[in-house]
Amino acid sequence: MKQKNSDLTQGSIGWKLLLFALPLLGSSLIQQLYNTVDLMFVGNLLGKGASAAVGTCGWPINCLVGFFTGMGVGVGVLVSQACGAKDSQKVKQIIHTTMGLVLAGSVILMVIGMTLAPVILRKMNTPEDILELAVTYARIYFLSMFSILGYNFSSGILRALGNSRSPMIYQLLGGIANVFGNALFIYVLDLGVAGAALATFCSQTVAAALTIRHLCRLPEEYRLNLRRITLRMDVLKRIFTVGVPMGVQTTLVSVSLLLLQSQINTMGVTSMAAYTAYSKMESFVYFPMWAVGQATTTFVGQNLGSGQIQRAEKGTRTALLLGIGITVVITLTLTAFSQTTLHLFSNEADVIELGSKIIVRLFPLYFIYVFVEVLSGAIRGAGKAAPVMMIILVNMFAVRLVFLYIAMMLFDTVYEVALIFPATWITTALSVGIYYLTGRWKQGWCERKTVTAE
């Protein structure tokens, strides 16, 4: 591999995790920054109706894309384990099969999304006065499916190989394209929400093209050859074993959020716009946790692949401390300046006041979710995706829907209904923590290490 690819099986654990996680954190912040740019253009130039239309599209899009995003996590786990074991042939097989999956998956998502967008948005109680805007945005957005899947899968492969820096750079370049795209399509050409979707298409395409190009320029033992893209059934089976549980989990959690959004949609455009603005700020908190969780997955995968179980466990503990520290700093800062930052997304006082109430109630509790991201990431790094799927689905799908039902009976404001989030974070963190402490996630690797030693 090239020098810039990190071998996480050697050296200082804390330093290696930090250096690997920082570009992931940078990537997530860049992603959120150009999502923020979208909302800034839409919210300030087109009004809260357009902002609500774009916001309500987010959850159905995440539901449909989420399955393949979860599959991408499975690919990353397999690549990191093969990389730790120095099995370059297996890495190459996974890369070529993954790109075949990207091609097939993007076509499926494009057809489903463009066809079902009006039906799904109506089922979500989207107000009639913004329904047409929402359908327009969703249909154009789904044209980006190859680019979105291409970037997510390709960047996941590069990170699993130990290179978290290059995906960050490519996403930054995509973000720059997004800013210029929004300025051109919304401000200059006056295309409205269609312009915001076109800007997303341009930005995702730039990032995907650069990332796939990087795979094509890897050293020969790992290099992607576009003519050899295939769907090897044996490799696909391994990808599905790890990726399908994560894909199902991601999809159903998104469904729970979609159902929450559908209830918020009944509260009026102001509540929809306030929740959309909160969600954008919430991403500045969530993505750093996600970055640390993803770093943990790669770290554990590489170290288990090389037979270093104790190092994998120590890395998980270090990641918990790192994630909690970052989250506390970010949440305290954003809570203190909530009204100021919300002005980025809306210039309407009622939207800002309501969004600030949600932030003040929820942000101080976000450190709880670090335990979910890091411990789940470690367990997935061991290839044990099914237990995590069950824990997440019970708590963040089934339990969350029960809490939502109760909240809708007891409360009539969006900032009170949103309290179901920390309630399910607590139950999920406890459940995944108990499973981690049982040690079942590492059993197969302990046996493999014993056989190797003999």
DRENDO-1510 file (C-alpha; in Angstrom, 1 decimal, always signed):
<recs>
REC; n; res; u; v; w
REC; 1; MET; +0.0; +0.0; +0.0 .
REC; 2; LYS; +1.0; +3.6; -0.3 .
REC; 3; GLN; +2.6; +5.3; +2.6 .
REC; 4; LYS; -0.4; +7.4; +3.5 .
REC; 5; ASN; -2.5; +4.3; +4.2 .
REC; 6; SER; -2.4; +3.7; +8.0 .
REC; 7; ASP; -1.5; +0.4; +9.5 .
REC; 8; LEU; -3.6; +0.5; +12.7 .
REC; 9; THR; -2.1; -2.7; +14.1 .
REC; 10; GLN; +1.1; -1.0; +15.3 .
REC; 11; GLY; +2.1; +2.1; +17.2 .
REC; 12; SER; +0.4; +4.3; +19.8 .
REC; 13; ILE; -3.3; +3.5; +20.0 .
REC; 14; GLY; -4.6; +6.9; +21.0 .
REC; 15; TRP; -2.4; +8.7; +18.5 .
REC; 16; LYS; -3.3; +6.3; +15.7 .
REC; 17; LEU; -7.0; +6.5; +16.4 .
REC; 18; LEU; -6.9; +10.3; +16.6 .
REC; 19; LEU; -5.0; +10.7; +13.4 .
REC; 20; PHE; -7.3; +8.3; +11.6 .
REC; 21; ALA; -10.5; +9.8; +13.1 .
REC; 22; LEU; -9.6; +13.4; +12.3 .
REC; 23; PRO; -10.0; +13.1; +8.5 .
REC; 24; LEU; -13.3; +11.2; +9.1 .
REC; 25; LEU; -14.4; +14.0; +11.3 .
REC; 26; GLY; -13.3; +16.5; +8.7 .
REC; 27; SER; -15.3; +14.6; +6.0 .
REC; 28; SER; -18.4; +14.6; +8.2 .
REC; 29; LEU; -18.1; +18.3; +8.9 .
REC; 30; ILE; -17.6; +19.1; +5.2 .
REC; 31; GLN; -20.7; +16.9; +4.4 .
REC; 32; GLN; -22.7; +18.9; +7.0 .
REC; 33; LEU; -21.3; +22.2; +5.8 .
REC; 34; TYR; -22.5; +21.8; +2.3 .
REC; 35; ASN; -25.8; +20.4; +3.5 .
REC; 36; THR; -25.9; +23.6; +5.6 .
REC; 37; VAL; -25.2; +25.7; +2.5 .
REC; 38; ASP; -28.2; +24.0; +0.8 .
REC; 39; LEU; -30.5; +25.0; +3.7 .
REC; 40; MET; -29.0; +28.5; +3.9 .
REC; 41; PHE; -29.8; +29.1; +0.2 .
REC; 42; VAL; -33.2; +27.5; +0.4 .
REC; 43; GLY; -34.3; +28.9; +3.8 .
REC; 44; ASN; -33.1; +32.5; +3.2 .
REC; 45; LEU; -33.8; +32.9; -0.5 .
REC; 46; LEU; -36.9; +30.7; -1.0 .
REC; 47; GLY; -38.6; +30.8; +2.4 .
REC; 48; LYS; -39.8; +28.4; +5.1 .
REC; 49; GLY; -42.2; +26.5; +2.7 .
REC; 50; ALA; -39.3; +25.5; +0.5 .
REC; 51; SER; -37.1; +24.7; +3.5 .
REC; 52; ALA; -39.9; +22.5; +4.9 .
REC; 53; ALA; -40.2; +20.7; +1.5 .
REC; 54; VAL; -36.5; +20.0; +1.3 .
REC; 55; GLY; -36.4; +18.9; +5.0 .
REC; 56; THR; -39.3; +16.5; +4.7 .
REC; 57; CYS; -37.6; +14.7; +1.8 .
REC; 58; GLY; -34.6; +13.8; +3.9 .
REC; 59; TRP; -36.1; +10.9; +5.8 .
REC; 60; PRO; -37.7; +9.0; +2.8 .
REC; 61; ILE; -34.4; +9.4; +0.9 .
REC; 62; ASN; -32.5; +8.1; +3.9 .
REC; 63; CYS; -34.8; +5.1; +4.2 .
REC; 64; LEU; -34.2; +4.1; +0.6 .
REC; 65; VAL; -30.5; +4.9; +0.5 .
REC; 66; GLY; -29.9; +3.6; +4.0 .
REC; 67; PHE; -29.9; +0.0; +3.1 .
REC; 68; PHE; -27.0; +0.4; +0.7 .
REC; 69; THR; -25.2; +2.7; +3.1 .
REC; 70; GLY; -25.3; -0.1; +5.6 .
REC; 71; MET; -24.0; -2.5; +3.0 .
REC; 72; GLY; -21.1; -0.1; +2.6 .
REC; 73; VAL; -20.2; -0.5; +6.3 .
REC; 74; GLY; -20.2; -4.3; +5.7 .
REC; 75; VAL; -17.8; -3.8; +2.8 .
REC; 76; GLY; -15.5; -1.7; +5.0 .
REC; 77; VAL; -15.4; -4.4; +7.7 .
REC; 78; LEU; -14.4; -7.1; +5.3 .
REC; 79; VAL; -11.7; -4.9; +3.7 .
REC; 80; SER; -10.2; -3.9; +7.0 .
REC; 81; GLN; -10.1; -7.5; +8.2 .
REC; 82; ALA; -8.5; -8.7; +4.9 .
REC; 83; CYS; -6.1; -5.8; +5.1 .
REC; 84; GLY; -5.1; -6.7; +8.7 .
REC; 85; ALA; -4.5; -10.2; +7.5 .
REC; 86; LYS; -2.4; -9.0; +4.6 .
REC; 87; ASP; -4.7; -10.8; +2.1 .
REC; 88; SER; -4.4; -8.5; -1.0 .
REC; 89; GLN; -6.2; -11.0; -3.3 .
REC; 90; LYS; -9.3; -11.0; -1.1 .
REC; 91; VAL; -9.2; -7.1; -0.9 .
REC; 92; LYS; -9.2; -6.9; -4.7 .
REC; 93; GLN; -12.1; -9.3; -5.0 .
REC; 94; ILE; -14.2; -7.3; -2.5 .
REC; 95; ILE; -13.4; -4.0; -4.3 .
REC; 96; HIS; -14.6; -5.3; -7.8 .
REC; 97; THR; -17.7; -7.0; -6.4 .
REC; 98; THR; -18.5; -3.8; -4.4 .
REC; 99; MET; -18.5; -1.7; -7.6 .
REC; 100; GLY; -20.8; -4.2; -9.3 .
REC; 101; LEU; -23.1; -3.8; -6.3 .
REC; 102; VAL; -23.0; +0.0; -6.7 .
REC; 103; LEU; -24.1; -0.2; -10.3 .
REC; 104; ALA; -27.0; -2.5; -9.6 .
REC; 105; GLY; -28.1; -0.7; -6.5 .
REC; 106; SER; -28.1; +2.8; -8.0 .
REC; 107; VAL; -30.4; +1.7; -10.8 .
REC; 108; ILE; -32.8; +0.1; -8.4 .
REC; 109; LEU; -32.9; +3.1; -6.1 .
REC; 110; MET; -33.3; +5.6; -8.9 .
REC; 111; VAL; -36.3; +3.8; -10.3 .
REC; 112; ILE; -38.0; +3.2; -6.9 .
REC; 113; GLY; -37.3; +6.7; -5.7 .
REC; 114; MET; -38.5; +8.6; -8.8 .
REC; 115; THR; -41.6; +6.4; -9.0 .
REC; 116; LEU; -42.7; +6.3; -5.4 .
REC; 117; ALA; -41.7; +9.9; -4.3 .
REC; 118; PRO; -45.3; +11.3; -4.6 .
REC; 119; VAL; -46.9; +8.3; -2.8 .
REC; 120; ILE; -44.4; +8.3; +0.1 .
REC; 121; LEU; -44.6; +12.1; +0.6 .
REC; 122; ARG; -48.4; +12.0; +0.8 .
REC; 123; LYS; -48.2; +9.1; +3.3 .
REC; 124; MET; -46.0; +11.4; +5.4 .
REC; 125; ASN; -48.8; +14.0; +5.7 .
REC; 126; THR; -46.8; +16.5; +3.7 .
REC; 127; PRO; -49.0; +19.6; +3.4 .
REC; 128; GLU; -50.5; +20.1; +0.0 .
REC; 129; ASP; -49.1; +23.6; -0.4 .
REC; 130; ILE; -45.5; +22.2; -0.4 .
REC; 131; LEU; -46.1; +18.7; -1.8 .
REC; 132; GLU; -45.2; +19.7; -5.4 .
REC; 133; LEU; -41.9; +21.3; -4.2 .
REC; 134; ALA; -41.0; +18.2; -2.2 .
REC; 135; VAL; -41.7; +15.8; -5.1 .
REC; 136; THR; -39.7; +17.9; -7.5 .
REC; 137; TYR; -36.7; +18.0; -5.1 .
REC; 138; ALA; -36.9; +14.2; -4.4 .
REC; 139; ARG; -37.1; +13.2; -8.0 .
REC; 140; ILE; -34.1; +15.2; -9.1 .
REC; 141; TYR; -32.2; +14.1; -6.0 .
REC; 142; PHE; -32.6; +10.4; -7.0 .
REC; 143; LEU; -30.7; +11.1; -10.2 .
REC; 144; SER; -27.7; +11.3; -7.9 .
REC; 145; MET; -27.9; +7.7; -6.8 .
REC; 146; PHE; -24.9; +6.3; -8.6 .
REC; 147; SER; -22.8; +9.2; -7.4 .
REC; 148; ILE; -24.0; +8.9; -3.8 .
REC; 149; LEU; -23.4; +5.1; -3.6 .
REC; 150; GLY; -20.2; +5.4; -5.6 .
REC; 151; TYR; -18.7; +7.9; -3.2 .
REC; 152; ASN; -19.9; +6.1; +0.0 .
REC; 153; PHE; -18.7; +2.7; -1.0 .
REC; 154; SER; -15.4; +3.8; -2.5 .
REC; 155; SER; -14.5; +6.1; +0.4 .
REC; 156; GLY; -15.4; +3.3; +2.8 .
REC; 157; ILE; -12.9; +1.0; +1.0 .
REC; 158; LEU; -10.2; +3.6; +1.2 .
REC; 159; ARG; -10.8; +4.2; +4.9 .
REC; 160; ALA; -10.7; +0.4; +5.5 .
REC; 161; LEU; -7.3; +0.4; +3.8 .
REC; 162; GLY; -6.2; +3.0; +6.3 .
REC; 163; ASN; -6.6; +6.1; +4.1 .
REC; 164; SER; -9.1; +8.5; +5.7 .
REC; 165; ARG; -7.4; +11.6; +4.4 .
REC; 166; SER; -8.2; +11.3; +0.6 .
REC; 167; PRO; -12.0; +10.9; +1.0 .
REC; 168; MET; -12.0; +14.0; +3.1 .
REC; 169; ILE; -10.2; +16.0; +0.3 .
REC; 170; TYR; -12.5; +14.7; -2.4 .
REC; 171; GLN; -15.6; +15.6; -0.3 .
REC; 172; LEU; -14.2; +19.1; +0.2 .
REC; 173; LEU; -13.9; +19.5; -3.5 .
REC; 174; GLY; -17.5; +18.2; -3.9 .
REC; 175; GLY; -18.5; +20.7; -1.2 .
REC; 176; ILE; -17.0; +23.6; -3.2 .
REC; 177; ALA; -18.9; +22.4; -6.3 .
REC; 178; ASN; -22.0; +22.4; -4.1 .
REC; 179; VAL; -21.6; +26.0; -3.1 .
REC; 180; PHE; -21.1; +27.2; -6.7 .
REC; 181; GLY; -24.0; +24.9; -7.8 .
REC; 182; ASN; -26.4; +26.5; -5.3 .
REC; 183; ALA; -25.3; +30.0; -6.3 .
REC; 184; LEU; -25.8; +29.2; -10.0 .
REC; 185; PHE; -29.0; +27.2; -9.9 .
REC; 186; ILE; -30.9; +29.0; -7.1 .
REC; 187; TYR; -29.5; +32.6; -7.1 .
REC; 188; VAL; -28.6; +33.1; -10.8 .
REC; 189; LEU; -30.9; +30.8; -12.7 .
REC; 190; ASP; -33.8; +31.0; -10.1 .
REC; 191; LEU; -34.6; +27.3; -10.3 .
REC; 192; GLY; -35.9; +27.1; -6.7 .
REC; 193; VAL; -35.8; +23.7; -4.9 .
REC; 194; ALA; -34.9; +22.0; -8.2 .
REC; 195; GLY; -31.7; +24.1; -8.1 .
REC; 196; ALA; -30.8; +22.8; -4.7 .
REC; 197; ALA; -31.2; +19.2; -5.9 .
REC; 198; LEU; -29.1; +19.9; -9.0 .
REC; 199; ALA; -26.4; +21.3; -6.8 .
REC; 200; THR; -26.4; +18.1; -4.8 .
REC; 201; PHE; -26.1; +16.1; -8.0 .
REC; 202; CYS; -23.1; +18.1; -9.1 .
REC; 203; SER; -21.3; +17.9; -5.7 .
REC; 204; GLN; -21.9; +14.2; -5.3 .
REC; 205; THR; -20.7; +13.5; -8.8 .
REC; 206; VAL; -17.5; +15.4; -8.3 .
REC; 207; ALA; -16.7; +13.5; -5.0 .
REC; 208; ALA; -17.6; +10.1; -6.5 .
REC; 209; ALA; -15.6; +10.6; -9.7 .
REC; 210; LEU; -12.5; +11.5; -7.7 .
REC; 211; THR; -12.9; +8.7; -5.2 .
REC; 212; ILE; -13.4; +6.0; -7.9 .
REC; 213; ARG; -10.4; +7.4; -9.8 .
REC; 214; HIS; -8.3; +6.9; -6.6 .
REC; 215; LEU; -9.4; +3.3; -6.5 .
REC; 216; CYS; -8.2; +2.9; -10.1 .
REC; 217; ARG; -4.8; +4.2; -9.1 .
REC; 218; LEU; -4.1; +2.1; -6.1 .
REC; 219; PRO; -1.1; -0.2; -6.1 .
REC; 220; GLU; -1.6; -3.2; -8.4 .
REC; 221; GLU; -2.4; -5.6; -5.6 .
REC; 222; TYR; -5.5; -3.5; -4.7 .
REC; 223; ARG; -6.3; -1.6; -7.9 .
REC; 224; LEU; -9.8; -1.3; -9.3 .
REC; 225; ASN; -10.0; -2.3; -13.0 .
REC; 226; LEU; -13.3; -1.0; -14.4 .
REC; 227; ARG; -13.3; -3.8; -17.0 .
REC; 228; ARG; -13.2; -6.4; -14.3 .
REC; 229; ILE; -16.2; -5.2; -12.2 .
REC; 230; THR; -18.3; -8.2; -11.4 .
REC; 231; LEU; -20.7; -9.7; -8.9 .
REC; 232; ARG; -18.8; -12.7; -7.5 .
REC; 233; MET; -21.3; -14.8; -5.5 .
REC; 234; ASP; -18.9; -16.0; -2.9 .
REC; 235; VAL; -17.7; -12.4; -2.1 .
REC; 236; LEU; -21.3; -11.1; -2.4 .
REC; 237; LYS; -22.4; -13.6; +0.2 .
REC; 238; ARG; -19.7; -12.4; +2.7 .
REC; 239; ILE; -20.7; -8.8; +2.0 .
REC; 240; PHE; -24.4; -9.6; +2.6 .
REC; 241; THR; -23.6; -11.6; +5.8 .
REC; 242; VAL; -22.1; -8.4; +7.4 .
REC; 243; GLY; -23.8; -5.7; +5.4 .
REC; 244; VAL; -27.4; -6.8; +5.3 .
REC; 245; PRO; -28.0; -6.6; +9.1 .
REC; 246; MET; -26.4; -3.1; +9.0 .
REC; 247; GLY; -28.5; -2.2; +5.9 .
REC; 248; VAL; -31.8; -3.4; +7.6 .
REC; 249; GLN; -30.9; -1.6; +10.8 .
REC; 250; THR; -30.1; +1.7; +8.9 .
REC; 251; THR; -33.3; +1.4; +6.9 .
REC; 252; LEU; -35.7; +0.7; +9.8 .
REC; 253; VAL; -34.1; +3.4; +12.0 .
REC; 254; SER; -34.7; +5.8; +9.1 .
REC; 255; VAL; -38.3; +4.5; +9.0 .
REC; 256; SER; -38.7; +5.4; +12.6 .
REC; 257; LEU; -37.4; +8.9; +11.9 .
REC; 258; LEU; -39.7; +9.1; +8.9 .
REC; 259; LEU; -42.7; +8.3; +11.1 .
REC; 260; LEU; -41.6; +10.9; +13.5 .
REC; 261; GLN; -41.3; +13.4; +10.7 .
REC; 262; SER; -44.8; +12.5; +9.5 .
REC; 263; GLN; -46.2; +13.4; +12.9 .
REC; 264; ILE; -44.3; +16.7; +13.0 .
REC; 265; ASN; -45.7; +17.4; +9.6 .
REC; 266; THR; -49.2; +17.5; +11.2 .
REC; 267; MET; -48.0; +20.4; +13.5 .
REC; 268; GLY; -47.6; +22.9; +10.7 .
REC; 269; VAL; -45.0; +24.5; +8.5 .
REC; 270; THR; -43.3; +26.4; +11.4 .
REC; 271; SER; -42.7; +23.1; +13.3 .
REC; 272; MET; -41.4; +21.4; +10.2 .
REC; 273; ALA; -39.0; +24.3; +9.4 .
REC; 274; ALA; -37.8; +24.4; +13.0 .
REC; 275; TYR; -37.2; +20.7; +13.1 .
REC; 276; THR; -35.4; +20.8; +9.8 .
REC; 277; ALA; -33.1; +23.6; +11.2 .
REC; 278; TYR; -32.5; +21.6; +14.4 .
REC; 279; SER; -31.7; +18.5; +12.3 .
REC; 280; LYS; -29.0; +20.4; +10.4 .
REC; 281; MET; -27.4; +21.6; +13.6 .
REC; 282; GLU; -27.8; +18.1; +15.1 .
REC; 283; SER; -25.6; +16.7; +12.3 .
REC; 284; PHE; -22.7; +18.8; +13.6 .
REC; 285; VAL; -23.0; +16.7; +16.8 .
REC; 286; TYR; -23.8; +13.4; +15.3 .
REC; 287; PHE; -21.2; +13.2; +12.5 .
REC; 288; PRO; -18.2; +13.5; +14.9 .
REC; 289; MET; -19.6; +10.6; +16.9 .
REC; 290; TRP; -20.1; +8.7; +13.7 .
REC; 291; ALA; -16.5; +9.4; +12.7 .
REC; 292; VAL; -15.1; +8.0; +16.0 .
REC; 293; GLY; -17.4; +5.0; +15.6 .
REC; 294; GLN; -16.2; +4.3; +12.0 .
REC; 295; ALA; -12.6; +4.7; +13.2 .
REC; 296; THR; -13.3; +2.1; +15.9 .
REC; 297; THR; -14.7; -0.3; +13.3 .
REC; 298; THR; -11.6; -0.1; +11.1 .
REC; 299; PHE; -9.3; -0.2; +14.1 .
REC; 300; VAL; -10.9; -3.3; +15.6 .
REC; 301; GLY; -11.2; -5.0; +12.2 .
REC; 302; GLN; -7.5; -4.5; +11.3 .
REC; 303; ASN; -6.4; -5.6; +14.8 .
REC; 304; LEU; -8.6; -8.7; +15.0 .
REC; 305; GLY; -7.5; -9.6; +11.5 .
REC; 306; SER; -3.9; -9.5; +12.8 .
REC; 307; GLY; -4.8; -11.5; +15.9 .
REC; 308; GLN; -4.4; -8.6; +18.4 .
REC; 309; ILE; -7.5; -8.9; +20.5 .
REC; 310; GLN; -6.3; -6.9; +23.6 .
REC; 311; ARG; -5.2; -4.0; +21.3 .
REC; 312; ALA; -8.7; -4.0; +19.8 .
REC; 313; GLU; -10.3; -3.8; +23.2 .
REC; 314; LYS; -7.9; -1.0; +24.4 .
REC; 315; GLY; -8.6; +0.9; +21.2 .
REC; 316; THR; -12.4; +0.7; +21.9 .
REC; 317; ARG; -11.9; +2.2; +25.4 .
REC; 318; THR; -9.7; +5.0; +24.0 .
REC; 319; ALA; -12.3; +5.7; +21.3 .
REC; 320; LEU; -15.0; +6.1; +24.0 .
REC; 321; LEU; -13.0; +8.8; +25.8 .
REC; 322; LEU; -12.2; +10.5; +22.5 .
REC; 323; GLY; -15.9; +10.5; +21.4 .
REC; 324; ILE; -17.2; +11.8; +24.7 .
REC; 325; GLY; -14.7; +14.6; +24.9 .
REC; 326; ILE; -15.5; +15.8; +21.4 .
REC; 327; THR; -19.2; +15.6; +21.8 .
REC; 328; VAL; -19.3; +17.5; +25.1 .
REC; 329; VAL; -17.3; +20.4; +23.6 .
REC; 330; ILE; -19.5; +20.6; +20.5 .
REC; 331; THR; -22.8; +20.3; +22.3 .
REC; 332; LEU; -22.0; +22.9; +25.0 .
REC; 333; THR; -20.8; +25.4; +22.3 .
REC; 334; LEU; -23.8; +24.9; +20.0 .
REC; 335; THR; -26.3; +25.1; +23.0 .
REC; 336; ALA; -24.7; +28.3; +24.2 .
REC; 337; PHE; -25.1; +29.9; +20.7 .
REC; 338; SER; -28.2; +28.1; +19.5 .
REC; 339; GLN; -30.2; +31.2; +18.4 .
REC; 340; THR; -27.2; +32.7; +16.7 .
REC; 341; THR; -26.5; +29.6; +14.6 .
REC; 342; LEU; -30.1; +29.0; +13.8 .
REC; 343; HIS; -30.1; +32.4; +12.0 .
REC; 344; LEU; -28.0; +30.6; +9.3 .
REC; 345; PHE; -31.0; +28.5; +8.4 .
REC; 346; SER; -33.9; +30.9; +8.8 .
REC; 347; ASN; -34.6; +34.5; +9.3 .
REC; 348; GLU; -38.1; +33.9; +10.8 .
REC; 349; ALA; -38.3; +34.5; +14.6 .
REC; 350; ASP; -40.9; +31.7; +15.3 .
REC; 351; VAL; -38.7; +29.1; +13.5 .
REC; 352; ILE; -35.6; +30.2; +15.5 .
REC; 353; GLU; -37.3; +30.2; +18.8 .
REC; 354; LEU; -38.8; +26.7; +18.4 .
REC; 355; GLY; -35.6; +25.3; +17.0 .
REC; 356; SER; -33.6; +26.7; +20.0 .
REC; 357; LYS; -36.0; +25.0; +22.5 .
REC; 358; ILE; -35.3; +21.6; +20.9 .
REC; 359; ILE; -31.5; +22.2; +21.0 .
REC; 360; VAL; -31.5; +23.3; +24.6 .
REC; 361; ARG; -33.4; +20.2; +25.7 .
REC; 362; LEU; -31.6; +17.6; +23.7 .
REC; 363; PHE; -27.9; +18.6; +23.0 .
REC; 364; PRO; -26.7; +18.2; +26.6 .
REC; 365; LEU; -27.7; +14.6; +26.5 .
REC; 366; TYR; -25.9; +13.6; +23.3 .
REC; 367; PHE; -22.9; +12.2; +25.0 .
REC; 368; ILE; -25.0; +9.1; +25.8 .
REC; 369; TYR; -25.1; +8.3; +22.1 .
REC; 370; VAL; -21.3; +8.0; +22.0 .
REC; 371; PHE; -21.6; +4.7; +23.7 .
REC; 372; VAL; -23.9; +3.4; +21.0 .
REC; 373; GLU; -21.7; +4.5; +18.1 .
REC; 374; VAL; -18.3; +3.3; +19.5 .
REC; 375; LEU; -19.4; +0.0; +21.1 .
REC; 376; SER; -21.5; -0.8; +18.0 .
REC; 377; GLY; -18.5; +0.1; +15.8 .
REC; 378; ALA; -16.3; -2.3; +17.7 .
REC; 379; ILE; -18.7; -5.2; +17.5 .
REC; 380; ARG; -19.2; -4.6; +13.8 .
REC; 381; GLY; -15.4; -4.5; +13.3 .
REC; 382; ALA; -15.4; -8.1; +14.6 .
REC; 383; GLY; -18.0; -9.0; +11.9 .
REC; 384; LYS; -20.8; -9.5; +14.4 .
REC; 385; ALA; -23.4; -7.2; +12.7 .
REC; 386; ALA; -26.5; -9.3; +13.5 .
REC; 387; PRO; -26.5; -8.8; +17.3 .
REC; 388; VAL; -26.0; -5.0; +16.9 .
REC; 389; MET; -28.9; -5.0; +14.4 .
REC; 390; MET; -31.2; -6.7; +16.8 .
REC; 391; ILE; -30.3; -4.3; +19.7 .
REC; 392; ILE; -30.7; -1.2; +17.5 .
REC; 393; LEU; -34.0; -2.4; +16.0 .
REC; 394; VAL; -35.6; -3.3; +19.4 .
REC; 395; ASN; -34.6; +0.0; +20.9 .
REC; 396; MET; -34.5; +2.6; +18.1 .
REC; 397; PHE; -37.3; +1.2; +16.1 .
REC; 398; ALA; -39.8; -0.7; +18.2 .
REC; 399; VAL; -39.3; +1.1; +21.5 .
REC; 400; ARG; -39.0; +4.4; +19.8 .
REC; 401; LEU; -42.4; +3.9; +18.0 .
REC; 402; VAL; -44.0; +3.1; +21.4 .
REC; 403; PHE; -42.5; +6.3; +22.9 .
REC; 404; LEU; -43.6; +8.3; +19.8 .
REC; 405; TYR; -47.2; +7.0; +20.3 .
REC; 406; ILE; -47.2; +8.0; +24.0 .
REC; 407; ALA; -45.5; +11.4; +23.3 .
REC; 408; MET; -48.1; +12.2; +20.6 .
REC; 409; MET; -50.9; +11.6; +23.2 .
REC; 410; LEU; -49.2; +13.6; +26.0 .
REC; 411; PHE; -47.6; +16.5; +24.1 .
REC; 412; ASP; -48.6; +18.9; +21.3 .
REC; 413; THR; -45.3; +20.7; +20.6 .
REC; 414; VAL; -42.3; +19.5; +18.5 .
REC; 415; TYR; -39.7; +20.2; +21.2 .
REC; 416; GLU; -41.6; +17.9; +23.7 .
REC; 417; VAL; -42.1; +15.1; +21.2 .
REC; 418; ALA; -38.4; +15.2; +20.4 .
REC; 419; LEU; -37.7; +13.9; +24.0 .
REC; 420; ILE; -38.2; +10.4; +22.6 .
REC; 421; PHE; -34.6; +10.6; +21.2 .
REC; 422; PRO; -32.7; +10.7; +24.5 .
REC; 423; ALA; -35.1; +8.1; +26.0 .
REC; 424; THR; -34.1; +5.6; +23.3 .
REC; 425; TRP; -30.4; +6.5; +23.4 .
REC; 426; ILE; -30.3; +5.4; +27.0 .
REC; 427; THR; -32.0; +2.0; +26.4 .
REC; 428; THR; -29.8; +1.4; +23.4 .
REC; 429; ALA; -26.6; +2.3; +25.1 .
REC; 430; LEU; -27.4; +0.0; +28.0 .
REC; 431; SER; -28.3; -2.9; +25.7 .
REC; 432; VAL; -25.2; -2.6; +23.5 .
REC; 433; GLY; -23.0; -2.1; +26.6 .
REC; 434; ILE; -24.2; -5.3; +28.2 .
REC; 435; TYR; -23.6; -7.3; +25.0 .
REC; 436; TYR; -20.1; -5.8; +24.6 .
REC; 437; LEU; -19.2; -6.7; +28.2 .
REC; 438; THR; -20.3; -10.3; +27.7 .
REC; 439; GLY; -17.4; -10.7; +25.3 .
REC; 440; ARG; -19.5; -12.7; +22.8 .
REC; 441; TRP; -18.4; -10.4; +20.0 .
REC; 442; LYS; -14.8; -11.6; +20.2 .
REC; 443; GLN; -15.4; -15.3; +20.7 .
REC; 444; GLY; -14.6; -16.4; +17.2 .
REC; 445; TRP; -11.4; -14.4; +17.1 .
REC; 446; CYS; -10.2; -15.8; +20.4 .
REC; 447; GLU; -10.5; -19.3; +19.0 .
REC; 448; ARG; -8.8; -18.3; +15.8 .
REC; 449; LYS; -5.9; -16.8; +17.8 .
REC; 450; THR; -5.6; -20.0; +19.8 .
REC; 451; VAL; -5.4; -22.1; +16.6 .
REC; 452; THR; -2.8; -19.7; +15.1 .
REC; 453; ALA; -0.7; -19.9; +18.3 .
REC; 454; GLU; -0.7; -23.7; +18.2 .
</recs>
